[in-house]
Amino acid sequence: MTDMRMLDLGPQTRIVSRLAAAVPDAALADRTPCPAYTVGDLLGHLAGLAVAFRDAARKDLGPTTDTDPGSAAPALPAHWREELPAVLGELAEAWTDPAAWTGMTRAGGVDLPGEIAAAVAADELVVHGWDLARATGQEYAPDPGALTASHAFLLAAAEEDDRGGGIFGPVVPVPDGAPLLDRAVGLSGRDPGWARPTAP
């Protein structure tokens, strides 16, 4: 996987925060490219992963880093409009500490090296940022550094899986000349052409 050299996650967390801030309450029950998630579920998942990867960076291991995110439906915090940007900012700040990138840590109940945990965090932010933008009809241009890290992580994961599986589902073939974001989205198991359903 590409050496991320302490990638600054701040630009990507701010992009996700801006996307979330533009989500109207009326859209919380809408579908997303994640078949099991509504927009509200996706926002709840983003809040939970921000806390988990913040604590993983701090090596503050416990319930927030031990819980498998697939073990229960994501809960959207009551005050998510204030809490989500706050925890996203804390996530980015935590990964500015060089110690976060060394040694072992844990996220989602999985023990992994600090640098790999950072790659997973970047990937989650990029892919779920795309999910949120597509589900709510917003333009999306991820941070180039985070996108490069996400694509490298997803490509390595797909190449290690002899069944052609992606992290979030079977890889969706995308032309080699497609934009990097489309290639990352395809590797994640999503169709880059996904569009939110139109009203009848």
DRENBABA-825157 format. One record per atom (N, C-alpha, C): x, y, z. Coordinates in steps of 0.001 Angstrom, whole numbers, plus 500000, padded with zeros to 6 digits. Layout:
N
XYZ/...
! end
This chain:
200
500846498807500000/500000500000500000/500880501241500000/500404502315499414/501151503568499344/501493504081500735/502737504558500915/503143505170502169/502398506496502322/501544506576503324/500704507766503463/501446508927504123/502579508627504787/503412509683505383/502583510674506201/501853510150507152/501037510974508037/500109511909507268/499281511317506452/498273512057505695/497440512929506632/497212514162506234/496347515071506982/494897514740506641/494153514221507596/492753513880507372/491829515089507519/492374516216507929/491555517407508140/490763517854506926/491390517966505744/490614518400504576/489419517490504277/489607516174504387/488501515273504087/487426515308505160/487807515434506425/486778515521507474/485963516800507316/486604517881506875/485857519127506668/484897519000505486/485306518279504452/484407518047503316/483187517261503772/483397516211504539/482271515412505032/481375516251505935/481971517092506752/481175517958507630/480294518898506823/480833519444505739/480039520345504901/478895519598504219/479160518402503768/478092517597503166/476985517334504174/477379516955505390/476396516643506428/475576517873506798/476228519026506861/475526520248507251/474429520609506251/474580520184504997/473609520525503960/472470519508503840/472481518476504681/471430517453504624/470178517974505323/469062518070504621/467827518513505288/467232517376506123/466510517739507164/465890516717508012/464985515793507196/464359516337506171/463432515546505359/464126514437504590/465465514493504473/466199513486503705/466709512331504562/466521512386505866/467129511391506751/466646509973506490/465450509826505967/464919508487505695/465185508033504258/465863508849503464/466111508514502064/467130507388501932/467087506707500787/468020505634500490/469404506191500180/470404505314500332/471787505655499996/472374504522499155/473577504692498621/474218503580497904/474512502374498797/474476502538500120/474586501404501053/473182500837501222/472884499669500682/471505499164500695/470866499096502080/471666498849503106/471105498702504449/470984500030505195/471489501125504606/471539502402505314/470628503442504671/469877504128505512/469248505375505091/470269506500505283/469919507695504872/470813508831505101/471073509006506598/470030508865507410/470210508988508857/471142507921509403/470996506685508914/471896505610509343/473337505930508958/473512506440507745/474846506762507264/475495507838508124/474727508858508478/475254509905509359/475605509332510730/474770508425511235/475073507778512503/476336506944512422/476513506257511296/477721505458511085/478954506360511040/478854507483510349/479976508423510282/480347508940511672/479340509230512484/479607509695513849/480320508613514643/479846507371514515/480457506275515251/481874505977514805/482114505992513492/483462505686513018/484429506814513362/483930508057513399/484802509169513778/485308508989515202/484425508594516097/484821508357517491/485778507171517562/485450506082516848/486277504875516901/487695505138516403/487815505827515268/489151506058514715/489883507193515433/489148508093516063/489798509069516952/490457508330518108/489708507427518733/490240506699519879/491320505708519468/491200505160518240/492254504274517742/493564505052517604/493485506280517110/494687507106516981/495296507408518344/494436507646519323/494909507975520669/495361506740521433/495143505537520868/495384504270521556/494549504188522836/493381504813522773/492430504796523889/491445503658523620/491900502433523879/491154501255523473/490093500893524511/488934500520524005/487806500202524880/486564499963524051/485384500233524601/484137499963523877/484048500631522507/484589501839522370/484465502537521081/485309501901519986/486391501225520373/487267500599519380/487052499090519280/486347498513520249/486164497060520279/484922496588519546/483982497483519289/482683497091518752/482713496962517238/482244495820516747/482097495605515309/480986496521514806/481266497404513836/480237498343513376/479037497652512733/479207496402512319/478100495686511710/477235494943512702/477565495060513990/476835494292515003/475483494901515345/475278496162515009/474002496829515303/473803497971514313/472549498341514098/472256499457513210/472832500746513799/473403501614512965/473961502868513476/472868503737514110/473214504348515227/472271505247515896/472666506685515600/471719507473515112/471986508881514824/471843509676516121/472920510319516587/472821511103517821/471754512187517704/471088512453518814/470014513452518808/470523514813518338/471733515157518738/472299516468518380/473419516284517353/473147515482516328/474183515121515362/474725516310514593/473921517328514398/474431518477513625/475587519171514350/475591519132515662/476703519690516428/477773518627516687/477347517397516989/478288516351517393/479132515827516239/478533515645515071/479286515046513967/480481515894513545/480309517196513275/481507517963512907/482534518016514034/482070517984515281/483009518020516406/483867516759516445/483241515590516326/484026514352516409/484870514144515157/484401514638514011/485232514568512814/486494515424512983/486329516587513570/487488517427513838/488447516774514823/487903516103515841/488750515402516813/489483514245516153/488805513566515226/489455512478514482/490671513006513734/490481514069512971/491594514631512197/492731515072513106/492402515720514210/493419516203515144/494200515043515747/493510513954516088/494173512813516722/495235512201515809/494977512225514495/495932511612513571/497075512543513182/497126513739513760/498303514592513548/499437514223514500/499156513380515476/500171512936516436/500986511805515809/502301511974515663/503113510904515065/502953509560515767/502661509577517074/502520508326517812/501322507511517331/500328508187516733/499150507478516242/499506506516515118/500570506839514395/500936506080513197/501877504921513491/502296504785514734/503258503749515097/502599502709515990/503198501524516018/502697500468516889/501341499946516434/500698499231517327/499407498619517042/498282499398517712/497108499281517142/495914499863517732/494740498941517410/493521499434517600/492344498603517331/491214499497516846/490421498968515901/489218499655515428/488247498591514940/486981498746515278/485985497766514861/486233496388515418/486940496321516548/487253495029517151/488410494307516503/489125494973515588/490238494354514864/491541495039515258/492545494259515631/493868494804515919/494614495016514602/495224496169514456/495929496485513217/496971497569513470/498003497658512590/499010498706512753/498395500090512612/498991501054513293/498468502413513257/498337502958511847/499324502710510986/499281503246509627/498121502651508835/497832501365509065/496707500739508370/495389501295508887/495310501533510194/494094502126510763/493826503490510140/494880504269509911/494714505575509269/494210505420507842/494704504403507129/494238504158505758/492769503776505747/492369502963506714/490957502577506809/490105503813507088/490575504679507992/489833505903508311/489673506774507070/490759506942506312/490689507741505083/489694507138504109/489737505817503975/488830505139503062/487371505318503479/487096505149504755/485733505324505251/485224506737504960/486076507717505185/485671509098504975/485423509404503501/486267508856502632/486110509113501196/484872508409500652/484747507125500936/483644506352500362/482298506774500943/482248506969502247/480973507383502835/480652508842502523/481676509641502252/481412510990501749/480714510923500408/481185510004499542/480545509805498241/479111509324498426/478921508347499336/477574507841499626/476635508986499994/477101509825500910/476258510908501412/475953511925500316/476970512260499532/476762513225498446/475770512678497421/475937511433497017/475033510857496028/473604510765496559/473469510374497809/472134510193498387/471384511501498547/472124512604498662/471483513899498915/471634514870497739/472139514384496608/472226515212495411/473234516337495487/474346516131496217/475358517166496349/476574516852495481/477260517910495064/478520517740494354/479572517207495334/480510516426494816/481503515825495706/482860515772495036/483834516383495681/485221516315495253/486054516025496500/486419514765496726/487168514439497936/488562515042497933/489151515109499100/490527515570499217/491434514624498418/492298515151497544/493124514276496709/493998513298497499/494561513755498600/495403512857499396/494606511715500004/493450512026500539/492604510984501124/492102510030500052/491768510566498872/491297509722497780/492398508755497327/493609509243497188/494725508384496785/494941507268497804/494883507620499088/495049506618500139/493912505602500123/492699506080499911/491537505194499860/491659504219498698/491994504721497525/492113503857496348/493202502803496549/494349503219497089/495446502274497316/495028501182498302/494325501571499349/493871500607500352/492879499622499743/491906500147498994/490882499291498398/491473498365497336/492431498875496560/493060498060495527/493829496906496163/494582497203497220/495335496153497901/494396495115498498/493286495559499071/492332494636499670/491698493745498614/491347494318497461/490721493537496392/491699492521495818/492969492914495698/493972492010495133/494269490843496055/494080491044497367/494322489978498338/493156489001498402/492008489395497889/490808488559497940/490649487847496607/490869486526496592/490837485795495327/489431485640494755/488421486094495490/487053486033494980/486626487358494355/487533488320494314/487192489611493709/486278490432494581/486312490188495880/485424490923496771/486009492262497175/485156493227497419/485590494513497922/485367494578499422/485814495647500027/485643495814501462/484158495854501820/483361496523501007/481947496696501312/481030495827500449/481614495030499549/480807494199498664/481617493835497438/481081492993496556/481812492590495354/482242493796494524/483464493736494017/483997494827493205/483122495043491974/482835496309491675/482092496681490472/483114497108489421/483179496398488287/484175496750487266/484006498180486770/485135498880486664/485157500263486192/486282500370485175/486094501075484047/487170501197483048/488449501755483649/489593501264483161/490893501704483686/491078503211483574/490499503822482530/490670505252482335/489679506107483088/488847505486483921/487842506238484678/488519507103485735/487853508171486183/488422508998487246/488765508151488477/489764508588489233/490214507835490402/489080507609491399/488211508590491565/487099508424492496/486189507286492038/485878507226490749/485038506146490238/485703504789490460/487018504731490261/487720503466490459/487696503048491932/487847504014492828/487767503692494253/486362503236494630/485380503932494120/483989503572494410/483690502153493918/484149501820492710/483949500481492183/484640499431493035/485863499712493474/486589498782494325/485890498582495665/485143499578496103/484443499466497386/483174498624497273/482810498269496038/481606497467495849/480388498281495480/480620499504495034/479521500379494648/479558500664493152/478407501001492618/478299501392491217/478497502902491133/479566503372490471/479774504816490370/478622505553489717/477773504849488985/476630505479488344/475387505532489200/475487505110490448/474321505109491324/473750506522491455/472438506628491361/471778507916491532/470579507712492447/470261508725493211/469134508599494122/467845508484493327/466894507717493828/465628507533493113/464918508866492904/464315509013491774/463561510232491501/462122510043491943/461500511132492309/460106511066492763/459203510703491585/458175509865491833/457270509482490736/456466510678490223/
! end
